[in-house]
Amino acid sequence: MTKDEIINKLNILPKGGITTKKIKSSNGKMYEYYFLQWTLNGKQYSKSIKKEELDNIKKQLEERKRLEELLRNNNYIEIKTFNFNCHVIIGKELKNLIVDTKKYNKRYCYNDLFNYINDNNNGKVFFSFCLLN
């Protein structure tokens, strides 16, 4: 999930927590009422929740906590776009290009590859391919 997707989902999910109020009626029967409570700009708000909606709201609040934790720990996919030029060689042009490489033995290629990979120069790109006759 990307950071933008997490933020968009957080904007939809409810904030706050669930509180329960128990009220005893005059005949001695206990009633439970559920409320979603949250704070916005220093002011506390409360909204009553139907008993049928309680489980769904709890799941949404748990999902919100999970997503907030992902954001807090920077545990999300970050998509970056780069502009670059690419030159692709195929067909006869590629075959002509690799004719000179047939003289290389394995040790020579592996040594160059090892040096290239372990070089501290950033911004490098490596493509490896195999041609079969």
LUMFI-550659 format. One line per field, with one value per residue (C-alpha): x, y, z; residue number from 1. Coordinates in steps of 0.1 Angstrom, whole numbers, always signed. Each point is the difference from the previous one (the first is absolute). Example, Ala and Ser with C-alpha at 12.3 -4.5 7.8 and 13.67 -1.06 7.14 Angstrom:
2
X = c(+123, +14);
Y = c(-45, +34);
Z = c(+78, -7);
k = c(1, 2);
***
This chain:
133
X = c(+0, +14, +0, -27, -22, +4, -8, -31, -12, +6, -21, -29, +3, -15, +23, -1, -12, -32, -15, -28, -26, -21, -32, -24, -36, -26, -12, +36, +9, +35, +4, +33, +6, +31, +16, +29, +20, +27, +18, +3, +18, -1, -37, -14, -28, -23, -23, -23, +5, -27, +8, -1, +27, +23, +21, +5, +11, +24, +16, +3, +17, +24, +8, +7, +24, +18, +3, +12, +27, +11, +4, +17, +26, +4, -11, -16, +8, +14, -3, +25, +1, +32, +6, +28, +10, +3, +16, -11, +20, -16, +5, +30, +13, +1, +17, +27, +5, +6, +24, +30, -12, +3, +38, -6, +3, -22, +25, +6, -38, -6, +29, -14, -35, +13, +19, -30, -24, +23, +9, -14, -11, -37, -24, +11, -22, +9, -17, +9, -13, +7, -2, -7, +8);
Y = c(+0, +34, +30, +18, -31, -2, +37, -3, -30, +18, +29, -23, -21, +13, +16, -4, -28, -17, +6, -18, +16, -23, +15, -17, +7, +6, -36, -12, -11, +8, +16, +4, +29, +2, +32, +9, +28, +20, +33, +27, +33, -5, -6, -34, -14, -31, -19, -28, -34, -26, -34, -15, +24, -6, -29, +18, +33, -21, -16, +34, +15, -30, +5, +37, -9, -25, +26, +27, -24, -6, +38, +4, -27, +11, -35, +7, -2, +32, +4, +23, +9, +7, +15, -17, -9, -36, -15, -35, -21, -31, -22, +2, +31, -19, -30, +23, +16, -33, -15, +14, -14, -36, +1, +8, -30, -3, +11, +33, +7, -9, +22, +30, -7, -3, +32, +18, -12, +8, +35, +28, +21, +7, +4, -30, -24, -36, -21, -37, -21, -33, -7, -36, -12);
Z = c(+0, -9, +24, -20, +1, +38, +4, -22, +20, +33, -12, -4, +32, +32, +27, +38, +22, +12, +34, +17, +23, +22, +12, +25, -7, +27, -2, +7, -35, -13, -35, -18, -24, -23, -11, -24, +16, -16, +5, -27, +5, +37, +2, +8, -21, +5, -23, +10, -16, -6, +15, -35, -12, +30, -14, -34, +18, +22, -31, -17, +31, +1, -37, +7, +28, -23, -28, +24, +12, -36, -5, +33, -8, -37, -9, -33, -37, -14, -38, -16, -37, -18, -34, -19, -35, -11, -31, -9, -25, -16, -30, -23, +17, +34, -16, -16, +34, +19, -26, +19, +33, -11, +7, +37, +23, +31, +25, -18, -1, +36, +12, -19, +13, +36, -2, -16, +27, +29, -13, +22, -30, +4, -29, -19, -19, -10, -26, -4, -29, -17, -37, -11, -35);
k = c(1, 2, 3, 4, 5, 6, 7, 8, 9, 10, 11, 12, 13, 14, 15, 16, 17, 18, 19, 20, 21, 22, 23, 24, 25, 26, 27, 28, 29, 30, 31, 32, 33, 34, 35, 36, 37, 38, 39, 40, 41, 42, 43, 44, 45, 46, 47, 48, 49, 50, 51, 52, 53, 54, 55, 56, 57, 58, 59, 60, 61, 62, 63, 64, 65, 66, 67, 68, 69, 70, 71, 72, 73, 74, 75, 76, 77, 78, 79, 80, 81, 82, 83, 84, 85, 86, 87, 88, 89, 90, 91, 92, 93, 94, 95, 96, 97, 98, 99, 100, 101, 102, 103, 104, 105, 106, 107, 108, 109, 110, 111, 112, 113, 114, 115, 116, 117, 118, 119, 120, 121, 122, 123, 124, 125, 126, 127, 128, 129, 130, 131, 132, 133);
***
